[in-house]
Amino acid sequence: MSRQLITFQLGDQILGVDIMAIREIRAWSPATPLPNVPAHVRGVVNLRGIVLPVLDLRHRLGWGVTDPSARHVIIVVRIGEQLQGLIVDAVNDIVTVPPEAMQPLPDMGEATAAHYLEGLATIDQRLILILALERLSDNIATTAEAA
């Protein structure tokens, strides 16, 4: 069965997230920092009365740290029972990925980013890294409770 993904940019990389996990795409707004949280947690934002953690996806994947600006976007996703924001460079488009376009990750050893990826898809000559959202929240449950 085909899947629909929202694709977005992190630097030169194109990543995708299952469209059903997306709750909102919003312009960048500064997050309120929290003490004693993992380095990839930029803080929390208030989304119409709901306080949600904002993750620096670039940092979480081990690709450096995002210096957010007005051009950045926060993708609000549901991971388990919790809403979380992901800082990305830009949202691209919605793509439909047929099963034959999906590929497993090649064996990359203990690469940090590989832990957070579900697989790869090739669409229109573009390689899309598909995020495994449920793995992004490893070690973040205490952050939501602290908020």
Order of alpha helices (4+ residues) and beta strands (2+ residues): beta-beta-beta-beta-beta-alpha-beta-beta-beta-beta-alpha-beta-beta-alpha-alpha
